[in-house]
Amino acid sequence: MKKVIGYVCQSNPFTDKKAWSGSIYKIREGIENAGFEVKWIPYKGFFFFNLILKFCYRFSFLNGLVYTRLSFWLYSLSINKKTLQGCDLFFFPGGGQLVEYVNFDKPKIIYGDSTMPLMIDYYWFGISPFIKKMIIQFDKIAHMKSDLIIKSSNWAIKSVVADYGISDDKTAVIEFGCSLNKNKIVPIIPYESGKLRILFSGVDWERKGASIAIDTVRCLNDMGIDAVLYLVGIRLQYIPIEYRNLPFVEYIGFLNKNKVSEAERYTQIYHNSHLLLVPTKAECAGIVFAEASAYGMPTLTHDTGGIESYVVNGINGYRLPLGSTPQQFAVKIKQMIIKKEFGQLGKQAIIYYEKRLNWEIWGERFKKLLEDKKLV
């Protein structure tokens, strides 16, 4: 008989392909492919409370309020205790703070891409010392009460051990996989000569470093390298005026990969590109890096956050020091061209994807981990 894993989350993991960049859906799929039965344990916030939260977010000193005891206590009230029956394990893709208020009397597994100490002053800014202390302590308790902690990068796991004092024996790393349709992934043709087509994919102009990417391509053209940038994900209204209508940028805009026509266009852009350039300034993981490796496309990015688990220097791309200038990114690309690295990096990227960055492997590693920890 299959072991039943209670999947505790707000979004429906059987139908919602958007939540957490598609990971909620894909993780559930990976767990099932590993031979387990998944039972959704839903919880939800309260409408008026959410309105109050949105109002509070306007005041920076209350930023992070959603992760306090009050919010999770309210979430816990929405859980139907009968849904907990029949589960052999409970899996939390985030939201592990619920263990403080709900009696999950079976082993508990937390999976995430960060910790509160990492997020504060990295993704989140302007949080008051009082709220900061509260959410870190609350998150620590959730991790300490869990039986197994899985994170999507070494960066996040190091924080679990260092900031929360949790033993290595309770932790493991399993990277996110590529969420694109694997049946439509065809390796790209590596760059050798001619126009260099570079892909930027991200929705946050500032954090993802879109201006750095554009200025990098500007530098390449100034160096005599014929290059164009496909700018994917950034809506026109968020692009500063000085970065609009540039001849070396093709403005694609936001593409919803859950829509067939837009997913096909996204796939075609990958097929037409030679290099992924996302000089992000803060990143917990980055599924886009797994996508690039799936296509055999080298990646160039910053060395920050959990990226080291997705982009390995000299294997599937390069991570430049945080704060590197567009000129430095352009020089690195020029070196890659001179050394003819695109073909080898592309081959190695596919191998890395097949070994670590796909959801089938995620399921296999998850199952083995539970067996090794004697949780199944």
VEXLUMLUM-804939 format. One record per residue: x, y, z of N, C-alpha, C in turn. Coordinates in steps of 0.001 Angstrom, whole numbers, padded with zeros to 6 digits, always signed. Example, Ala and Ser with C-alpha at 12.3 -4.5 7.8 and 13.67 -1.06 7.14 Angstrom:
BEGIN
+013190-005690+007800+012300-004500+007800+013200-003300+007800
+012850-002250+007080+013670-001060+007140+012900+000030+007870
This chain:
BEGIN
+000836-001202+000000+000000+000000+000000+000874+001257+000000
+000494+002226-000793+001262+003456-000886+001169+004261+000401
+002295+004871+000767+002290+005810+001874+001590+007089+001425
+000814+007668+002331+000061+008874+002017+000765+010089+002623
+001082+011034+001781+001739+012269+002239+000741+013419+002195
+000512+014009+003358-000363+015178+003429+000389+016407+002948
-000115+017008+001899+000552+018144+001230-000131+019414+001735
+000527+020112+002663-000096+021234+003364+000254+022552+002675
-000716+023122+001972-000463+024396+001274-001774+025076+000926
-001702+026340+000586-002895+027100+000230-003376+026787-001180
-002460+026714-002127-002823+026502-003531-003077+025027-003803
-003981+024762-004719-004303+023383-005079-003147+022793-005896
-002418+021819-005339-001245+021281-006033-001584+020393-007227
-002873+020112-007422-003295+019270-008537-003710+020093-009757
-004008+021378-009531-004508+022200-010647-003752+023519-010844
-003192+024071-009787-002553+025385-009867-001116+025249-010368
-000892+025662-011611+000439+025556-012209+001222+026871-012123
+000659+027842-011401+001320+029137-011276+002000+029324-009918
+001409+028746-008867+001890+028977-007509+003366+028622-007373
+004108+029542-006743+005547+029369-006502+006261+029014-007805
+005962+029781-008846+006565+029604-010183+006337+028190-010728
+005208+027605-010381+004872+026276-010869+005386+025144-010003
+006152+025470-008961+006787+024428-008148+005797+023653-007288
+004746+024318-006817+003751+023611-005996+003178+022430-006774
+002871+022653-008025+002328+021605-008897+003384+020544-009205
+004586+020978-009545+005638+020050-009948+006157+019212-008776
+006218+019787-007588+006656+019023-006419+005659+017902-006137
+004386+018240-006182+003351+017211-005989+003511+016103-007008
+003759+016473-008243+003957+015504-009316+005187+014630-009024
+006253+015260-008540+007467+014527-008218+007250+013531-007092
+006480+013927-006088+006186+013032-004963+005386+011826-005438
+004407+012075-006303+003600+010965-006833+004446+010048-007707
+005311+010625-008523+006176+009806-009385+007135+008945-008561
+007389+009373-007319+008257+008603-006430+007519+007442-005773
+006223+007323-006046+005459+006182-005539+004593+006463-004333
+004412+007740-004001+003577+008091-002852+002209+008592-003319
+001247+008503-002426-000063+009112-002681-000071+010482-002013
-000561+011481-002724-000594+012845-002195-002023+013227-001827
-002188+013724-000614-003489+014210-000156-003342+015689+000182
-004120+016508-000465-004028+017950-000239-004674+018325+001086
-003905+019032+001937-004417+019587+003194-004452+021102+003017
-005595+021644+002601-005644+023082+002298-005815+023954+003539
-005298+025146+003461-005602+026167+004462-005705+027494+003733
-006325+028431+004346-006515+029720+003679-006555+030837+004708
-006318+032037+004216-006422+033198+005070-007860+033683+005112
-008100+034698+005874-009431+035263+005970-009471+036569+005188
-010545+036750+004456-010645+037855+003499-010353+039204+004145
-011014+039503+005240-010847+040825+005850-009464+040974+006476
-008931+039864+006996-007583+039916+007551-006573+040216+006442
-006784+039603+005279-005878+039865+004154-005942+041321+003715
-007131+041901+003771-007263+043317+003426-006471+044184+004406
-006551+043814+005698-005813+044559+006718-004312+044444+006468
-003873+043221+006103-002456+043020+005817-001990+043904+004674
-002787+043938+003606-002417+044759+002452-002302+046233+002840
-003193+046652+003723-003132+048032+004194-001857+048259+005008
-001541+047269+005877-000352+047397+006730+000937+047423+005918
+000943+046733+004782+002147+046675+003964+002559+048047+003437
+001605+048990+003479+001942+050332+003019+002897+051022+003990
+002965+050490+005194+003832+051070+006217+004998+050119+006445
+006182+050535+006093+007341+049650+006082+007623+048998+007432
+007262+049678+008524+007604+049109+009828+006772+047876+010139
+005697+047620+009383+004884+046418+009579+005130+045383+008498
+006097+045642+007644+006435+044679+006594+006816+043343+007227
+006339+042224+006651+006635+040910+007198+005575+040417+008163
+004513+041195+008376+003472+040836+009334+002804+039504+009004
+002762+039152+007708+002095+037930+007286+002764+036688+007866
+004000+036780+008319+004711+035623+008853+004682+035557+010378
+003824+036325+011006+003758+036338+012460+002814+035254+012973
+002817+035078+014292+001982+034066+014930+000503+034300+014653
+000081+035549+014632-001332+035853+014415-001821+035307+013083
-001046+035538+012026-001490+035108+010696-001563+033588+010613
-000566+032894+011171-000598+031434+011084-001633+030821+012027
-001912+031492+013116-003004+031021+013975-004327+031086+013212
-004509+032170+012478-005732+032299+011680-005759+031257+010547
-004610+031029+009912-004544+029989+008890-004939+028635+009474
-004460+028352+010681-004708+027051+011293-006192+026815+011539
-006942+027890+011787-008375+027758+012033-009123+027260+010801
-008533+027472+009628-009216+027083+008390-008967+025627+008008
-008052+024945+008719-007746+023554+008383-008804+022625+008957
-009360+021810+008105-010320+020792+008537-009536+019626+009117
-009638+019436+010408-008832+018412+011079-009085+017016+010528
-010254+016783+009935-010554+015464+009370-009648+015141+008181
-009157+016192+007503-008285+015953+006338-006927+015401+006751
-006585+015534+008032-005294+015043+008508-005290+013525+008690
-006484+012952+008766-006590+011521+009007-006111+010714+007797
-005419+009625+008059-004970+008745+006987-003634+009115+006384
-003007+010175+006875-001703+010586+006349-000571+009926+007135
+000438+009495+006418+001604+008889+007059+002713+009899+007315
+002714+010974+006519+003697+012051+006643+003000+013349+006279
+003604+014465+006706+003085+015769+006292+004218+016555+005648
+003915+017154+004509+004905+017883+003715+004459+019333+003599
+005377+020244+003938+005074+021676+003908+005976+022380+002887
+005454+022749+001729+006244+023568+000804+006137+025034+001238
+006817+025371+002335+006606+026644+002998+005455+026471+003998
+005258+027457+004855+004126+027401+005782+004304+026433+006933
+005528+026023+007218+005757+025082+008301+005420+025638+009673
+005225+026959+009766+004879+027573+011049+003544+027083+011591
+002773+026421+010745+001480+025883+011180+001631+024816+012259
+002801+024200+012358+002985+023124+013350+002825+023650+014775
+002913+024954+014957+002756+025544+016285+001305+025457+016763
+000351+025385+015806-001062+025477+016170-001900+024262+015775
-001336+023385+014971-002079+022199+014535-001293+020954+014947
-001975+019981+015486-001320+018759+015931-001138+017800+014758
-000054+017959+014051+000313+017011+013008+001091+015888+013701
+000408+014819+014019+001012+013801+014883+001836+012764+014132
+002209+013060+012888+003079+012187+012104+004324+012981+011683
+005338+012326+011172+006557+013056+010776+006267+014227+009844
+007001+015304+010050+006774+016541+009307+008025+016909+008516
+007813+017283+007242+008910+017640+006348+008686+019063+005840
+009677+019910+006032+009617+021284+005510+010490+021363+004266
+009942+021958+003211+010729+022202+002005+010615+023674+001638
+011748+024308+001362+011709+025719+001011+012997+026157+000344
+013062+027441+000012+014244+027953-000681+015027+028961+000147
+014614+029155+001423+015306+030151+002223+014966+029973+003700
+015428+030913+004515+015051+031033+005914+014774+032511+006169
+014140+032816+007268+013839+034217+007571+015094+035079+007736
+016155+034596+008402+017358+035436+008503+017953+035795+007140
+017802+034887+006159+018326+035161+004823+017457+036168+004061
+016156+036092+004268+015243+036930+003495+015282+038404+003923
+015442+038607+005238+015419+039977+005762+016669+040740+005324
+016441+041925+004777+017494+042798+004242+018177+042192+003013
+017504+041231+002395+017986+040655+001125+016861+040737+000101
+015705+040176+000451+014491+040351-000344+013589+041401+000286
+013507+041386+001600+012601+042270+002346+013398+043344+003071
+012902+044568+002967+013595+045687+003601+012603+046506+004437
+013119+047255+005376+012273+048137+006173+011476+047440+007248
+011916+046259+007675+011195+045536+008718+011685+046007+010089
+010765+046288+010972+011132+046779+012295+011855+045694+013087
+012721+046075+014022+013421+045083+014850+012461+044144+015577
+011329+044660+016022+010353+043841+016744+009781+042751+015846
+009314+043143+014637+008750+042173+013695+009837+041211+013236
+011043+041723+013012+012157+040887+012561+012436+039769+013572
+012551+040139+014828+012826+039144+015878+011706+038123+015976
+010474+038597+015841+009316+037726+015973+009269+036673+014872
+009445+037083+013615+009290+036127+012517+010475+035160+012436
+011664+035616+012847+012816+034710+012854+012628+033628+013922
+012200+034032+015112+011988+033067+016185+010886+032083+015830
+009835+032576+015211+008706+031725+014830+009132+030715+013766
+009933+031166+012828+010424+030275+011776+011378+029233+012358
+012191+029643+013318+013123+028714+013962+012365+027595+014670
+011315+027937+015366+010522+026931+016070+009944+025913+015090
+009445+026402+013962+008872+025501+012956+009909+024522+012445
+011111+025000+012182+012177+024125+011691+012614+023129+012762
+012663+023575+014014+013088+022687+015086+012069+021590+015348
+010794+021890+015107+009743+020896+015348+009559+019934+014181
+010230+020186+013076+010101+019305+011917+011027+018106+012070
+010726+017032+011348+011550+015823+011399+012602+015810+010297
+012353+016569+009233+013301+016654+008124+013157+018008+007451
+014274+018654+007186+014276+019959+006521+014999+019818+005189
+014298+020098+004118+014888+020043+002785+014865+021457+002212
+015962+021899+001683+016034+023204+001041+016495+023033-000402
+016268+024064-001185+016574+023981-002616+017990+024433-002960
+018792+024761-001939+020178+025174-002208+021040+024963-000971
+022338+024883-001187+023282+024802-000073+023252+026071+000762
+023038+027189+000108+022960+028494+000770+021885+028488+001856
+020714+027948+001534+019607+027923+002497+019879+026936+003627
+020447+025780+003285+020730+024774+004313+021770+025283+005307
+022779+025999+004824+023798+026552+005723+023164+027477+006753
+022143+028210+006345+021449+029100+007272+020671+028308+008309
+020037+027220+007891+019292+026378+008831+020217+025903+009958
+021416+025473+009577+022379+024952+010547+022985+026074+011390
+023419+027142+010712+024127+028219+011414+023199+029113+012231
+022046+029491+011647+021156+030444+012309+020189+029789+013288
+019825+028541+013037+018859+027870+013890+019467+026768+014749
+020764+026491+014561+021433+025494+015382+020910+024087+015201
+020439+023771+014004+019869+022457+013718+020949+021544+013141
+020941+020295+013563+021950+019331+013144+021889+019034+011654
+023052+018804+011057+023126+018417+009640+022301+017173+009348
+022161+016304+010346+021454+015036+010155+019977+015238+009809
+019450+016398+010162+018038+016676+009887+017836+017454+008596
+018902+017693+007841+018801+018565+006672+019261+017871+005398
+018793+018402+004280+019210+017894+002965+018913+018949+001911
+019596+018834+000783+019379+019741-000348+018825+018956-001529
+017707+019424-002083+017201+018915-003357+016807+020138-004184
+017509+020376-005261+017277+021572-006076+015934+021510-006804
+015406+022683-007109+014220+022781-007962+014538+022233-009348
+013505+021757-010034+013685+021281-011390+013184+022281-012419
+013377+021948-013663+012859+022750-014777+011379+022474-014928
+010569+023527-014964+009117+023357-015003+008538+023361-016414
+009380+023415-017431+008888+023387-018806+008527+021960-019213
+007732+021840-020249+007332+020534-020774+008561+019830-021348
+008997+018754-020686+010231+018087-021088+010150+017500-022495
+008942+017188-022950+008773+016600-024288+009029+017616-025397
+009045+018900-025034+009260+019939-026034+010635+020589-025919
+011445+020042-025042+012787+020601-024851+013761+019948-025830
+014273+020752-026742+015255+020292-027716+016511+021135-027526
+017668+020519-027302+018899+021290-027079+019156+022303-028185
+019617+023466-027796+019886+024533-028763+021179+024248-029518
+021367+024975-030602+022628+024906-031351+023585+025908-030730
+024741+025472-030230+025672+026382-029543+026159+027504-030451
+026447+028627-029837+026958+029770-030595+028379+029507-031079
+028612+029830-032341+029958+029742-032912+030371+031060-033550
+029438+031664-034294+029754+032934-034955+028447+033615-035353
+028568+034831-035874+027392+035574-036309+026756+036336-035157
+025451+036598-035267+024741+037364-034240+024604+036535-032964
+025004+037109-031863+024873+036463-030557+023528+036851-029964
+022685+035859-029752+021331+036112-029236+021287+035734-027748
+021013+036736-026933+021066+036590-025477+019659+036709-024896
+019345+035834-023961+018028+035821-023337+018086+036352-021915
+017203+037289-021604+016951+037714-020235+015531+037293-019902
+015334+036621-018767+013996+036193-018374+013773+036497-016898
+012839+037400-016617+012541+037789-015234+011490+038882-015235
+010727+038995-014148+009635+039967-014116+009945+041197-013262
+010985+041133-012460+011327+042239-011569+012503+043020-012152
+012243+044207-012656+013260+045003-013342+014498+045228-012489
+014306+045680-011264+015433+046040-010421+016157+044817-009872
+015419+043935-009213+016073+042797-008557+016741+041854-009544
+016133+041650-010690+016687+040723-011679+017820+041337-012503
+018022+042628-012334+019152+043257-013020+018940+043462-014512
+017723+043827-014907+017427+044002-016333+018274+045103-016971
+018482+046191-016241+019278+047290-016810+020726+046850-017033
+021244+046006-016135+022608+045494-016298+022694+044635-017557
+021662+043809-017771+021648+042951-018956+021628+043774-020240
+020791+044809-020249+020701+045655-021446+022016+046384-021692
+022583+046943-020632+023851+047671-020791+024999+046740-021164
+024913+045484-020751+025926+044498-021144+025902+044287-022650
+024688+044153-023188+024563+043951-024635+024973+045211-025384
+024718+046360-024794+025190+047619-025393+026719+047598-025483
+027378+047161-024395+028841+047078-024368+029367+046098-025417
+028684+044971-025568+029110+043976-026554+029096+044565-027957
+028037+045297-028271+027961+045913-029596+029039+046977-029772
+029342+047713-028693+030416+048701-028754+031772+048032-028978
+031885+046780-028514+033126+046020-028696+033234+045416-030098
+032178+045583-030880+032191+045023-032225+031554+043647-032317
+030913+043207-031226+030218+041905-031231+028744+042146-031518
+028277+041598-032611+026875+041766-033005+026002+040959-032052
+025276+041646-031160+024495+040959-030136+023116+041596-029995
+022133+040764-029665+020771+041224-029417+020278+040584-028135
+019440+041314-027399+018887+040805-026152+017389+040591-026296
+016926+039387-025965+015492+039116-025871+015078+039412-024434
+014275+040444-024242+013856+040863-022905+012483+040261-022606
+012486+039192-021811+011260+038453-021513+010859+038660-020061
+009587+038924-019834+009048+038994-018478+008743+040387-017989
+009448+041390-018470+009256+042764-017999+008146+043434-018803
+007119+043862-018113+006035+044588-018789+006510+045997-019146
+006005+046508-020252+006478+047781-020799+006428+048914-019785
+005362+048979-018976+005221+050097-018045+006293+050134-016964
+007011+049009-016786+008059+048955-015772+009451+049202-016348
+009509+049440-017644+010802+049699-018284+011044+051212-018319
+012122+051692-017704+012423+053129-017741+012516+053628-019183
+012139+054865-019396+012079+055434-020737+013406+055319-021480
+014520+055508-020749+015824+055487-021412+016217+054087-021895
+015480+053069-021470+015783+051700-021898+014770+051162-022909
+013907+052050-023380+012918+051617-024373+013415+051917-025789
+012890+051156-026740+013140+051386-028171+014622+051347-028543
+015368+050480-027909+016781+050315-028265+016901+049317-029411
+017743+049591-030390+017820+048735-031583+018367+047332-031309
+019095+047140-030211+019688+045840-029929+018882+045045-028888
+017655+045512-028607+016780+044817-027658+015463+044462-028348
+015074+043197-028215+013762+042763-028699+012861+042616-027485
+011837+043460-027402+010978+043524-026228+009845+042504-026353
+009919+041440-025560+008931+040368-025626+007794+040596-024655
+008097+041123-023479+007086+041330-022450+006837+040075-021631
+005753+040105-020865+005430+038981-019984+004761+037863-020770
+005218+036629-020552+004617+035461-021190+004107+034515-020112
+002846+034155-020221+002233+033218-019279+002435+031799-019799
+003322+031048-019138+003654+029700-019617+002510+028707-019440
+001434+029124-018745+000265+028251-018616-000684+028385-019812
-000416+029366-020688-001185+029515-021922-000387+028888-023057
-001025+028039-023821-000338+027252-024837+000435+028131-025814
-000217+029164-026344+000428+029999-027360+001638+030737-026788
+001518+031229-025544+002621+031967-024938+003740+031029-024496
+003371+029831-024077+004389+028829-023716+005183+028427-024954
+004503+028297-026087+005188+027946-027326+006130+029058-027765
+005712+030295-027567+006587+031411-027936+007820+031443-027030
+007607+031163-025748+008722+031108-024795+009718+030030-025208
+009192+028883-025603+010039+027785-026068+010820+028182-027313
+010158+028876-028232+010819+029297-029462+011943+030289-029192
+011732+031160-028206+012776+032121-027842+013999+031385-027319
+013768+030361-026513+014889+029543-026036+015634+028925-027214
+014880+028370-028155+015498+027728-029316+016351+028708-030117
+015962+029976-030092+016662+030982-030886+017803+031660-030136
+017980+031319-028855+018979+032014-028029+020238+031177-027851
+021319+031857-027468+022602+031189-027243+023063+031247-025786
+022574+032241-025035+023091+032480-023689+021995+033075-022814
+021887+032574-021577+020979+033175-020606+021778+034172-019774
+021330+035418-019752+021986+036462-018968+020963+037044-017997
+021082+036696-016725+020202+037227-015682+021082+037676-014516
+021559+038924-014555+022447+039421-013500+021686+039832-012244
+020943+038881-011686+020073+039147-010549+020871+039585-009323
+020262+040450-008535+020927+040978-007350+020534+040221-006081
+019463+039439-006156+019021+038625-005021+018237+037448-005585
+018582+036246-005163+017923+035061-005722+018061+033885-004754
+016935+033294-004389+016979+032111-003524+017334+030864-004329
+016804+030765-005523+017104+029590-006356+017129+029995-007828
+015963+030150-008440+015906+030557-009842+015667+029403-010785
+014395+029086-011014+014039+027970-011896+014497+028237-013328
+014646+029508-013687+015085+029843-015039+016462+029252-015333
+017291+029090-014305+018616+028503-014504+018502+027014-014838
+017510+026349-014239+017266+024940-014570+016747+024824-015998
+015910+025779-016414+015399+025778-017784+016542+025903-018788
+017436+026840-018535+018555+027055-019454+019401+025798-019587
+019683+025140-018466+020487+023919-018510+019774+022819-019279
+018459+022758-019157+017694+021751-019885+017883+021903-021390
+018006+023142-021848+018195+023410-023275+019667+023372-023697
+020558+023146-022743+021978+023164-023091+022472+024567-023349
+021899+025533-022614+022262+026931-022796+023111+027412-021624
+024304+027920-021867+025126+028456-020779+024440+029642-020102
+024769+029849-018838+024174+030926-018044+025255+031845-017502
+024956+033134-017494+025823+034130-016881+024980+034914-015889
+025436+034985-014643+024650+035642-013606+025564+036157-012507
+024969+036641-011424+025745+037070-010262+025929+035905-009296
+026948+035978-008488+027186+034990-007439+026493+035480-006179
+025244+035067-006005+024467+035532-004869+023421+034495-004490
+023014+034512-003231+021949+033630-002773+022219+032163-003045
+021184+031462-003498+021291+030029-003736+021706+029647-005139
+022157+030618-005937+022467+030350-007341+023595+029340-007511
+024505+029275-006537+025639+028361-006668+025200+026913-006844
+023980+026575-006417+023484+025206-006584+022903+024981-007978
+022763+026035-008771+022137+025943-010094+023092+026305-011231
+024013+027199-010953+024995+027602-011960+026379+027361-011369
+027106+026407-011928+028416+026018-011412+029485+026552-012362
+030379+027362-011852+031413+027984-012681+032189+026943-013489
+032237+027189-014801+032982+026309-015687+032246+025042-016057
+031070+024822-015489+030268+023631-015801+029109+023995-016725
+028179+024801-016236+027051+025215-017084+026951+026732-017219
+028017+027423-016835+028029+028872-016974+028985+029496-015982
+028717+030769-015656+029598+031483-014734+028787+032416-013841
+029251+032535-012597+028698+033494-011653+029757+034559-011408
+029452+035801-011737+030378+036906-011489+030094+037490-010110
+031084+038087-009468+030877+038668-008136+029719+039669-008144
+028948+039658-007064+027840+040593-006942+028355+042020-007058
+027709+042818-007885+028151+044188-008118+028964+044351-009378
+029173+043248-010119+029920+043344-011379+029205+044286-012338
+029979+045039-013106+029430+046036-014017+029052+045403-015362
+028220+046091-016139+027909+045603-017488+029175+045370-018313
+030160+046237-018145+031431+046072-018861+032089+044746-018487
+032053+044393-017229+032656+043137-016778+031892+041924-017303
+030581+042031-017349+029787+040945-017927+030104+040798-019418
+030227+041934-020105+030520+041901-021536+031900+041298-021802
+032874+041652-020980+034223+041096-021141+034199+039586-020950
+033415+039112-019961+033325+037669-019725+032714+036959-020922
+031687+037542-021503+031059+036943-022685+032044+036905-023847
+032796+037989-024018+033796+038031-025088+034839+036927-024888
+035248+036707-023654+036201+035635-023360+035617+034275-023702
+034318+034084-023401+033652+032820-023727+033640+032589-025236
+033479+033670-025986+033479+033559-027449+034877+033208-027960
+035874+033922-027451+037256+033691-027891+037700+032265-027573
+037323+031784-026403+037724+030438-025972+036818+029338-026544
+035774+029768-027287+034824+028818-027889+034244+027875-026835
+033717+028464-025770+033223+027682-024633+031758+027271-024744
+031017+027858-025641+029571+027649-025651+029187+026174-025838
+029868+025490-026731+029530+024089-026999+029751+023199-025796
+030913+023315-025153+031228+022476-024009+030352+022804-022810
+030146+024085-022563+029273+024486-021457+027858+023975-021676
+027413+023985-022925+026074+023501-023248+025933+022013-022976
+026929+021239-023366+026897+019786-023122+026862+019484-021625
+027701+020201-020885+027763+019989-019445+026482+020447-018750
+025850+021482-019311+024595+021976-018748+023513+020905-018831
+023441+020221-019962+022445+019156-020127+022695+018029-019132
+023944+017662-018942+024285+016605-017973+023877+017038-016562
+024148+018301-016225+023792+018808-014891+022279+018806-014708
+021556+019185-015757+020092+019157-015725+019590+017732-015506
+020149+016785-016228+019698+015397-016137+020007+014776-014782
+021077+015240-014135+021470+014665-012852+020828+015344-011654
+020500+016668-011784+020057+017396-010594+018878+018331-010801
+018676+018857-011986+017732+019962-012150+016460+019580-012897
+015906+018392-012620+014606+018032-013204+013753+017361-012140
+012447+017403-012339+011525+016963-011293+011476+015444-011138
+011824+014692-012174+011889+013238-012037+013000+012856-011053
+014144+013491-011224+015258+013268-010298+014885+013760-008906
+014159+014870-008849+013695+015396-007555+012924+014310-006808
+011998+013648-007505+011197+012605-006871+012042+011432-006395
+013004+011030-007216+013873+009911-006850+014714+010242-005620
+015262+011446-005596+016088+011860-004463+015240+012014-003198
+014020+012494-003373+013099+012648-002251+012774+011289-001628
+012480+010317-002469+012150+008977-001973+013335+008355-001238
+014513+008447-001833+015711+007878-001207+016004+008552+000129
+015795+009857+000177+016029+010609+001402+015111+010122+002520
+013836+009933+002206+012891+009453+003209+013229+008036+003665
+013711+007221+002730+014110+005857+003090+015347+005883+003977
+016328+006718+003623+017555+006800+004412+017285+007312+005824
+016307+008228+005947+015980+008790+007245+014965+007920+007998
+014584+006800+007342+013627+005855+007941+012284+006519+008289
+011845+007396+007379+010549+008042+007534+009449+007303+006795
+009844+006334+005963+008867+005494+005243+009270+004036+005387
